[in-house]
Amino acid sequence: MQNELDIKLALNAFNIITKYGDKRDVNYHYQGLQAWSDFDGYTLQIANNKVTLTIYFHNKYHFDYDSDEELDKFMKKLIRLK
């Protein structure tokens, strides 16, 4: 999978996870995904065990992952949250 992101999809996923997820400490957990933000809300993160997506101010983003296969699985999970 190419390392391109539909930012609206990611922000929607973040919203769903924080709305419907269980809050544990500072993270929300929902359907195998976690979501959290920094103290001012300008940096958001969504993660599972293998992939972390960080969304910065002005919709810049960064993926941290070891394999394309894991990134594909992560993206499919985000899409299913719609």
ABEGO torsion letter per residue (X at the ends): XBBBBBAAAAAAAAAAAAAABBBBEABBBBGGBBBBBBAAGABBBBBBAABBBBBBBGGBBBBBBABAAAAAAAAAAAAAAX
